[in-house]
């Protein structure tokens, strides 16, 4: 398989690798603009491809798992590599 071919999991309708900012905002019950601001401030993980921002599904899943396991509020900024900002 070359790097441009879909994996079997994706081809079979498996879980997404990335979510759009709008999808994550809906999941978390906030506006897209609030999430864009958090990403720009380096407080939420995202990947920029040209001008588009996408959110790694693994980061979202890890945040949810940590909140459930620790039964507390988690800081999304903990999933952003140090020194990285949204711009």
Phi, psi and omega in degrees: 000133175269172186292350181261355179272145178290146176286163178301321181297315180292319180296329181273008180079031180291184181296151181289155175271327180226155173241153172285162177300319180298319179297314181293320178300317178296317179302319184266002176067042179224170179281154176299322181298320178299317180291319176301319179295318179297319178296314181298327180277358181079020183256006179208136184286138176202162176242131178258124174240110190055244181261358186264137175257134174229153184249127178297129180300325180298325178294317179297314180298320180294321178296315180296315180299315180297318180296320181288317182293314183275348182049050180209177176281135176249152179262117182301333180298340178294343180262006177259125179302143181301137178085003181257135173233170183287350182246000000 
